Structure formats: structure tokens, C-alpha cells
Amino acid sequence: MAYRLDGERRQQLTIDSLAMRSIKTNALLVENDQLRKLLGLGTRLEWGFVPAEALHNTSPSEDLVTTLTLTAGTTAGVQKYSPVVSGEGLVGMVQTADPTMSIALLYTHPDFRASAMSSDGNAFGIVYPHSGGAGDNYLLELKGVPTRTVLKPGTMIYTSGLGRTYPRGIAIGSVVQELKTSEVWTRTYLLRPVVLPSRINAVVVLTAQRVTQGTGNVWGAGAAVNADSATRRIAAAGDSVAKQAALLQAQARQAALDSMKRATIDSVRRSLGAPVTPVDSAARAAQRAAQGGAQPAPTPGVQVPVRRDSIRPDSTRPPRP
């Protein structure tokens, strides 16, 4: 009987040991994935950032993570209000900074705010934490979007750079759906963040100089905005060409009408036996020349000015000895 109990105990210990190894393996895989993304982010940024390990201030059993302790402080270049990001996108900002440690306020914190824009740069608003109840603690809200702007589900939202805290182009999340509110002139959209704070083990803190200089197309925002700008420039160029073509067409139509009018007047004068005035003939010839035709022929009785630069030099000077 004792042998049987010992065998069951050893079997249970083996199962528990395998379960612990599986948990540790999964944790290591997640951490390695984060580190690889962070390494890729550092390669794209090249300069102006401070890497730091993120220590959770709350126990994993709690529903919401609102702050993180970072293993980097003012000695490394971290300052208050410095943006905190990961390979996926925005995490939050530094709330307090000591020489060796700092506290980061996450986007789940009630005091979090960020000026944001859509991927095409047509919609702007302010991102707030979402207070939708259990299960929605890590969602966000994009408020203040003009009523005329409609965002489709899946549209990416980035920081706009207007608040001077976050540089332009950091990924925040994607549109889930529009929320019904009492606002008449603005819309509110529910966002799904690209970063889950409860799984963050390492982050990057952007320095003040990097915030001033911007991050470029690190998170993919610049491509969409630049493509939209290029499209607008092409459309504007097309409109300009169309307007110019329409103007030339109108000028040609007016010239044709004037020519027909002059021809009709000359025909009536000839039928009445009246001579065609030299002025009309010269004007008609000048118009044909302006439209790209041949040079106007000289009209009897009308002196045509001769350009000075059209006279050959050897025709005005005696030959040299």
C-alpha cells in the first residue's frame, strides 16, 4: 500500500514538474519574442533611446496594470514625460524619474491622454482609456473625431505629434467599432491597442532629442501618410493640367469665333464693293502668326517694323580689307 502511494506521489510530482517547465518555456518564448522585436526597434531607431527592463508593480492576478517600474533613470537619459514604447507601439510615458529607476504611466491609467490620427492623416482626435467594464480594461477610446469623418474597423491609429509629448507616428491601436455617445458634432471609436501591458518585460524610452527629431516611419505610419500626400499631389497636378487644357481650349474657341467674325465682315464688304481695310488684314495675319501659323505677309501701305537682330551683320558693314 505504501509503495502504491509513493508511486502515485512520484507520478504527481513528475506531472507538476513538467507543468512548471512548460510554463517557464512559454514565458521564455514570450520574452525572447519581445526582445527580438525590441532589438529590431532599436535597429530602426538607431539613436535617441534608452532600453530598460519593465518590472510589474501589481501581481499577475490583478485585472489591470497601470504602471511599470523601469530599470533606467535620469543617469541614462530618462526624463519625466519621456515616451515609453515597445516593438509593437505605444506603452505610455515616464511619470517620475530617479537617477537609476523610473515609473512609467501606461495607457490604461485614468490620467493617460494622447493626441492621435488615422493612418491616412484625415482623422484626428484624443485617445483615452476605455471604461467599458470587465473584460474591456485594455481597450482605448478615440474621441473628438469630426462627424464628417468615418473610420472603418481595422483602421490603424497613430500618435499625431501635436501634443509634444509623443512624436508623430507611434502605433496605438486599430479601430474596433464606433461607440454611441451623446455628442452631436464628434464621433467616438473603440480601439484595440497593439500592446498588452501585462505581457511587457522590456521597453524603450525615447529621449527628448529623439522626440524633437521624430521617429520617421519606424511603426509604418509614414508610408501611409506619405502615400496619401503623394496621391493628393498627383491629384492636384492633374487638376492643374485639366484647368490649363480647358483654358487653352477656351482661348482657341474664342480665337476661332473672332476669325469667323472677321471673315464674315470681310465677305460683306466685298459683296458691297467696299475694299478690305489694311488694318483688318494685318490683324488677321498677326492672329494667324500668334496661333503658330506662317509669318504675316506684308500689306501694301502698312509699314512692318523690322527687328534689329534679324539684319545680317555682313549686310550693314563694309567688308574688311
Buried (B, 14 or more C-beta within 10 A) or exposed (E): EEEEEEEEEEEEEEEEEEEEEEEEEEEEEEEEEBBEBBEEBBEEBEEBBBBBEBEBEBEEEEEEBBBBBBBBBBEBBBBEBBBBBBBBBBBBBBBEBEEEBBBBBBBBBEEBBBBBBBBBBBBBBBBBBBEEEEEEBBBBBBBBBEEEBEBEEEBBBBBBBBEEBBBBBBBBBBBBEBBEEEEEEEBBBBBBBBBEBBBBBBBBBBBBEBBEEBBBBBBEBBEBBEEBEEEEEEEEEEEEEEEEEEEEEEEEEEBEEEBEEBEEEBEEBEEEEEEBEEEBBBBBBEBBEEEEEEEBEEBEEEEEEEEEEEEEEEEEEEEEE
